[in-house]
Amino acid sequence: MGGKLFLVPTPIGNLEDMTFRAVRILKEADIILAEDTRTSAPLLKHFGIDKKAYSHHQHNEHKATSEIIKFLSEGKNVALISDAGTPAISDPGFFLVREVLKHDFPVECLPGATAFVPALVNSGLPTDAFVFEGFLPVKKGRQTRLKKLAEEERTIILYESPHRLLKTLEEFMQFFGEERQASVSRELTKLYEETVRGTLAEIKSHFENNILKGEFVICVAGKEETKKEKRTYEKD
C-alpha cells in the first residue's frame, strides 16, 4: 500500500482557525512539507507538533517531487502546508498534486482557511457566481488580462500586495470605470482587519490616505451587476 498526500490549510492570521483535524493529520504524517520552514516552525510548535518540516516551494518543487513520490511509494503519508491558507491556492502545491495523481497515489485536501472566501462573503457583492484570478501578471499579459476582466459579468476576486495596490486600483478605474463597485479587505482574521467598500475611486482615495500594510484581497463587481445597479437607479 502506498502513502497519501494531504493538503492541510493553515490559519491566514488567527491561530484559532486551525482545525482539530488539521492538527491531527500533521501529528500523524510521516513527513511535513512547508513553503517556508521559518514560518511553519512557530505554528507547529504552538500546536505541539514535534516534527521537522522540509522546504517545498516554487523554486524547488520540481526537483523535490520525485523524492516525495518515492516517500509515497514506501507507504509514507505526506502533509503539505503553505505559509498561510490552503496549499495550491496562489501558493505552491498544484504541480505536486498533479504529479502525485499521475503516479496513482491518493490526494486528500482538508477544508480550512483561505483568504478570498471571507473577503467575497463580506464584500456585499454577488456571491452566486464569481471568478478567482489570484495575482494578476506583473508585466507580460497584464493589459490583456485587464481587458478581458472588464467584460467579466461575475464578481472578480484578486490578491494584491501592498506596494502594488494603488497602481492596481488605478488600472481598474481605467479599464472598469471609476464608479464600478468594489471591496478591498486586508489583514483578514488579524487584529487590524479592515474592509473598505464603495466605488473604485472611493476605495483608492481611502488607501491613498492610509498606511498600506498587510495582505489584500480585492473584490470587484462584474459588468452585468454594474448594469443592473444602473438600471435600478434610473428606474428609481
N, C-alpha and C positions, 0 to 999 in steps of 0.2 A: 504494500500500500504506500502510495506517495503522500507527501505532505500537502498542506493547504496554505494559500496566500490569503491573509486577512488584511483588508484596508481599514484602518482604525482612525476615525476622526478624533481630533483633539480640540480643546476649547480655543476659541478665537480671542479670548481675553479672560473671561470669568472662569476660574477653575471649577466652580460648582456645576458647570455644564458638561463635565466629563461624566460619562455614563458608567454604571456599575459593570455592565457587560464589557465595555472598553477596557476597564481596569483588569478584569478577569482574563480577557484574551491576551493582554500584554504580559500578565504574570505567567500565563501558561505557554506562551510562544517560546519556541526554541531559539529563535533569532528575531531581534527587533531592528528594523531599518529606519533611519531617521534622516530627514532632509538636512538638518544641522544638529549634530550631537551636542553642541554647546547650548542650544535652545531646548532640546529634549531632556537633557540631564536633570535640570531642576524639576521638570514636570514628572519624570519617572520617580524621582526621589520623593516628591510631595505625596505620591500615591503608593509609596512603599514598594515600588517595582525595582528590585535589586538586580538589575541586569545591565550589561553594557550594550549600548546602541551603536550600530555601524552606519557610516555615512552612505546615503543613497540620494543623490541629487542630479540635476540636469547635466552636470559635467562628467559624471562617472557612471550614469545608469546603463549606458550601452555596454560598457566594459564589465560592470558588476553583474549584469543579468545572467550571464552564463553560469556564474558561481551560485547564484540564487537558484537557478534551475537544478543545479547539482544537489543543493541542500534539500530541495523538494523531492528529488528522486530518492534521497536517502530516508525519506519519511519525516523530515523535519518540518514543523509549522513555522511560517514566516509572517511577521506582522510589520506592516509599513505605516509609518506616521509622517505627517508633514509638520512644518513649524506651527501651523495653526489651521484648523478646519479639516475638510475632507481631502485625503490624497487624490491626486489626479484632477482636481478642480482648480485650474490655474496654478498647479503645483506638480512636481514630478509624480509619476505613477502610471500614466497611460501606457507608455512603452513596456513597462514591466508586466502590467496586466495582459497586454496583447501577447507578449512572448510566453507567459505562463500558460495562457489558454491554448496557444499553439502546441504546447507540449502536453496538453490534456490533463493539466493539474487543476484542481478546483480553486476558484477565487470567491471570496465572500467579503462584501463591503458592509460594515456596520453603519446604521443610521447615526447621525450626530451633527455636530456643529458645522455650519458653513455660512459665510457672511451674506451671500446675496439673498437668501430666503427671508430673514428678518427685515433686511433693507427693503425688499419688494413689498412685503406684507404691510409694513408701517408707512409706506410711501403715500398711500391713498390713491395710487394709480391702479388700473385694472390688473387683476391677478389671474384671470381666467385663461389668458394666452400671453406668453412673453417669450423673449429671446435673450439668452445669456451670451454676451460677447467676450467675457473675460477682459483681458487687456487689449486695447487697440494696438495695431502695429505702430511702432515709434516713428518710423520713416517710410520705408518702402510699402506701398499698398494702403497707407493711411487715408489718403484723399479718396481713393476708390471705395474703401470701406465706408467712409462717412457719406458718400453719395448714395450708396445702397441703403444705408440705415435711414437716410432722410425719407425714403419711401416705405419704410417698415411700418406696418399697421399695428403690430403688437407692442406691448411695453418693452422697452430696451433696458437691459441691465449691464453695467460695465464696472470694472475695477479701475482705480487710478491711484497714482502715487501723489504725495503732497506737492512735490516740485513741478508736476505737470498738470495739476488740477485746473488752474486758471486758464492755461492755454487750451485745454480740452473744452472747457465751458465756452470759451471764446469761439472755438471751431464749431461747437454745437449750435451756438447762436447764428453763426454764418450759414450753416447747412440746414438747420431745422427751423430757424426763426427765433427771434428773441422772446416771443410770447409762448413758446412751447412749454407746457407744464413739466416739471421735473422734481426730483427729490435727491438730496445728497446726504448720505449717512457716513459718519466717521466714528472711530473708536467704539464700535458695537460691542456691547456687553461689558465695557470697561467703565471706570469711574466717570470719565468725561464724555460719555456717549452723547452724540448730538445728531439730530436730523433736521435739515433745512428744506422746506418745501416752498414751491412758488414757480414763477416763470424762470427760464434760464437766466434772463437778465437780472432778476431779483436775487437769485442764488449767487451769481457771480459777484454782484455788488456786496453781498454779505461776506463772502470769503476774501474779497479784496481788503476788507477792514478787520479781519480776524486772523489769528495765528493759524497757519496751515500745519497741522500735526496729526499723525495717525494714518490709518488705512482708510481709503474712501471707496464707497460704493455709490455709483450714480444710477438712478432710475429715470428714464425719460419716457413721456407719453408717446404712444405710437401716432402715426399720421392720421389714421382713421379716428382715433379718440379725440384728437385735436379738432377734426372736422365736426364731430358730434357736439363737442362743447360749444363751438362757434354757432352751430345751427340752433342749439338750445338758447343761447344768449340772444340771438336775433329774434327768436320766437317770443321771448320774454319782453 
